[in-house]
Amino acid sequence: MKSHNSAIVIGSGFGGLALAIRLQSAGIATTIVEARDRPGGRAYVWKQDGYTFDAGPTVITDPACLEELWALSGSRMADDVTLLPVHPFYRLLWNDGTAFDYSNVDAELNAEIAKLDPADVAGYARFLEYSKGVYEEGYLKLGAVPFLDFTAMLKAAPALAKHQAWRSVYSVVSGFVNNDKLRQALSFHTLLVGGNPMNTSSIYALIHRLEKLGGVWFAKGGTNALVSGMVALFERLGGTLLLGEKVTRITHEGKRVTGVETASGKVLTAEMVASNGDLVHSYGLIEGSAYAGGKVRSLRRKSFSPSLFVVHFGLKGTFPGIAHHSILFSDRYGPLLKDIYKHGSLVDDPSLYLHHPSATDPDMAPEGKSTFYALAPVPHMGRAPVDWAVEGPRYRDVVLGRIRDLLIPDLDERLDTCFHYTPQDFHDDLGAHLGSAFSLEPVLWQSAWFRGHNRDDHFPNLYFVGAGTHPGAGIPGVVGSAKATASLIV
Ligand SMILES: Cc1cc2nc3c(=O)[nH]c(=O)nc-3n(C[C@H](O)[C@H](O)[C@H](O)COP(=O)(O)OP(=O)(O)OC[C@H]3O[C@@H](n4cnc5c(N)ncnc54)[C@H](O)[C@@H]3O)c2cc1C
């Protein structure tokens, strides 16, 4: 194994930050080069009219994987970041008025299940056992190990077979419980990492166990406050964060990468480079390499997760009856997802995730006001060539209309501030291929060895970290990918 003592990490998403902290903690002088004016990547933040609007992740699970980053240097996450528990984890709502509070309190959850169908309480207990098994195999054993060769994949095969990983989460859940709403409640989680529960491997049922064991948390001040805490740790360790520096080229000599060049003209050299950027975009930065050109072409043929349409809005008043996290299900589940994932339709009856952070942390909004965002999965730009400058305002009204109808009848009168974020923005701001919100779709044939490798196969000192690499999207996923990548370096 080659040892390195200087590193460049392109991008300051959760994966990039976690890797940079691991490298810097190991004594490798690390520079993060971030294109945007703030760190965080998909966990960017806007402060507008006194409101704090987190751009992306809001559900913090497995806090232990984050605490580990501080523990590497003998420090404590609690000194930089306060995590607040969220209860219920989610409130699931359907158009017929059914509400289901989802948490890890057994008695409460069983009572909610019994309200839907008492016969499913026993089936749920069996599902829980199943999710425990996939969590142990898929997350604890394999979630933070690099899959650099096919042998590693073969070693994992018996566990995958035992848990019938070729089946979808929805199919496995349906084998345990009969109530249709409960099937949705136990399978929607894959959407949080870009996967259609109808196609995503049942291994992803591990998220249920992950949440049950570790809880669901919210960072005081918003998810970007957690990003700030990670940056503070990284800088205390001696690391350097450059903001507003877009990498335009990864330089190389022969089979080794030598550094990066940025749009402002900076030339930085290091013994290794790790990219937290989009995979297609990253390989595109390696000019004059037939190998990298081939990678771009082969990656473009892969299946990418859909994008998201996010409406951020502030309302006058407070809403104690609206949970921190709500899912507003459409009347259609599988067929709706097929429209988005396969047919590339911009549906008029979207299922929504509604974020209401001021329910947990009132400081997220001005006094007497409330912060919200509502997101709808939408096709990526390769499936639906939508002109978002035109469609955006119309779709914002579709999304807000659903919330008005189901939860806040006087939403229009209360609206204080509002803006939206589209697939085009994911593409333009983050270099996301096709504007995908979660990179490669998390299907079995794009997982582990079939996903982006944590170390490149051709350039031995070029590494990758983040949603496009193993194990995949989501904060625990990309923080796990950082651990896998770091294990190849340190
Ligand atoms: C709206 C939304 C909600 C989500 N909700 C949740 C949730 O509740 N819980 C959860 O766990 N996960 C959630 N996710 C998923 C999670 O946010 C992502 O999977 C994760 O944050 C991605 O991290 P990453 O390490 O891949 O980096 P990214 O966040 O993709 O960051 C990559 C960084 O690289 C930078 N970069 C790219 N190219 C260059 C370049 N050429 N030069 C310099 N810098 C460059 C970008 O500017 C960016 O800052 C959500 C995602 C979205 C979009």
The ligand as a Tripos MOL2 file, in Angstrom:
@<TRIPOS>MOLECULE
LIG
   53    58     1     0     0
SMALL
NO_CHARGES

@<TRIPOS>ATOM
      1 C1        -33.2940   17.3660   -1.2950 C.3       1 LIG1
      2 C2        -32.5370   16.1990   -0.7200 C.ar      1 LIG1
      3 C3        -32.9260   15.6500    0.4830 C.ar      1 LIG1
      4 C4        -32.1980   14.6110    1.0530 C.ar      1 LIG1
      5 N1        -32.5830   14.1290    2.2710 N.ar      1 LIG1
      6 C5        -31.7730   13.2680    2.9230 C.ar      1 LIG1
      7 C6        -32.0150   12.9620    4.2830 C.ar      1 LIG1
      8 O1        -32.9680   13.4630    4.8720 O.2       1 LIG1
      9 N2        -31.1480   12.1260    4.9180 N.ar      1 LIG1
     10 C7        -30.0630   11.5910    4.2740 C.ar      1 LIG1
     11 O2        -29.3000   10.8500    4.9040 O.2       1 LIG1
     12 N3        -29.7970   11.8700    2.9720 N.ar      1 LIG1
     13 C8        -30.6250   12.7060    2.2900 C.ar      1 LIG1
     14 N4        -30.3350   13.0620    1.0080 N.ar      1 LIG1
     15 C9        -29.1760   12.4480    0.3380 C.3       1 LIG1
     16 C10       -27.8790   13.0910    0.7870 C.3       1 LIG1
     17 O3        -28.0490   14.4690    0.9600 O.3       1 LIG1
     18 C11       -26.7910   12.9050   -0.2440 C.3       1 LIG1
     19 O4        -26.7040   11.5600   -0.6690 O.3       1 LIG1
     20 C12       -25.4170   13.3240    0.3020 C.3       1 LIG1
     21 O5        -25.4820   14.5410    1.0010 O.3       1 LIG1
     22 C13       -24.4530   13.4430   -0.8670 C.3       1 LIG1
     23 O6        -23.1820   13.6950   -0.3680 O.3       1 LIG1
     24 P1        -21.8950   13.5510   -1.2810 P.3       1 LIG1
     25 O7        -20.7550   13.2560   -0.3750 O.co2     1 LIG1
     26 O8        -22.1480   12.5940   -2.3910 O.co2     1 LIG1
     27 O9        -21.6220   15.0000   -1.8570 O.3       1 LIG1
     28 P2        -22.5220   16.1400   -2.5170 P.3       1 LIG1
     29 O10       -23.4720   16.6430   -1.5260 O.co2     1 LIG1
     30 O11       -23.0180   15.6950   -3.8260 O.co2     1 LIG1
     31 O12       -21.4120   17.2660   -2.7010 O.3       1 LIG1
     32 C14       -20.4570   17.2250   -3.7250 C.3       1 LIG1
     33 C15       -19.6870   18.5230   -3.6600 C.3       1 LIG1
     34 O13       -18.6810   18.5190   -4.6830 O.3       1 LIG1
     35 C16       -18.6000   19.8230   -5.2170 C.3       1 LIG1
     36 N5        -18.0400   19.7430   -6.5540 N.ar      1 LIG1
     37 C17       -18.4970   19.0250   -7.6020 C.ar      1 LIG1
     38 N6        -17.7270   19.2300   -8.6860 N.ar      1 LIG1
     39 C18       -16.7620   20.0920   -8.2970 C.ar      1 LIG1
     40 C19       -15.6510   20.6950   -8.9760 C.ar      1 LIG1
     41 N7        -15.3970   20.4610  -10.2680 N.pl3     1 LIG1
     42 N8        -14.8450   21.5280   -8.2760 N.ar      1 LIG1
     43 C20       -15.0700   21.7710   -6.9500 C.ar      1 LIG1
     44 N9        -16.1160   21.2470   -6.2750 N.ar      1 LIG1
     45 C21       -16.9310   20.4140   -6.9470 C.ar      1 LIG1
     46 C22       -20.0400   20.2930   -5.2490 C.3       1 LIG1
     47 O14       -20.1360   21.7000   -5.3440 O.3       1 LIG1
     48 C23       -20.5390   19.7650   -3.9110 C.3       1 LIG1
     49 O15       -20.3430   20.6810   -2.8880 O.3       1 LIG1
     50 C24       -31.0690   14.0920    0.3990 C.ar      1 LIG1
     51 C25       -30.6730   14.6240   -0.8390 C.ar      1 LIG1
     52 C26       -31.3880   15.6750   -1.3940 C.ar      1 LIG1
     53 C27       -30.9270   16.2530   -2.6870 C.3       1 LIG1
@<TRIPOS>BOND
     1     1     2 1
     2     2     3 ar
     3     2    52 ar
     4     3     4 ar
     5     4     5 ar
     6     4    50 ar
     7     5     6 ar
     8     6     7 ar
     9     6    13 1
    10     7     8 2
    11     7     9 ar
    12     9    10 ar
    13    10    11 2
    14    10    12 ar
    15    12    13 ar
    16    13    14 ar
    17    14    15 1
    18    14    50 ar
    19    15    16 1
    20    16    17 1
    21    16    18 1
    22    18    19 1
    23    18    20 1
    24    20    21 1
    25    20    22 1
    26    22    23 1
    27    23    24 1
    28    24    25 2
    29    24    26 1
    30    24    27 1
    31    27    28 1
    32    28    29 2
    33    28    30 1
    34    28    31 1
    35    31    32 1
    36    32    33 1
    37    33    34 1
    38    33    48 1
    39    34    35 1
    40    35    36 1
    41    35    46 1
    42    36    37 ar
    43    36    45 ar
    44    37    38 ar
    45    38    39 ar
    46    39    40 ar
    47    39    45 ar
    48    40    41 1
    49    40    42 ar
    50    42    43 ar
    51    43    44 ar
    52    44    45 ar
    53    46    47 1
    54    46    48 1
    55    48    49 1
    56    50    51 ar
    57    51    52 ar
    58    52    53 1
@<TRIPOS>SUBSTRUCTURE
     1 LIG1         1 GROUP 0 **** ****
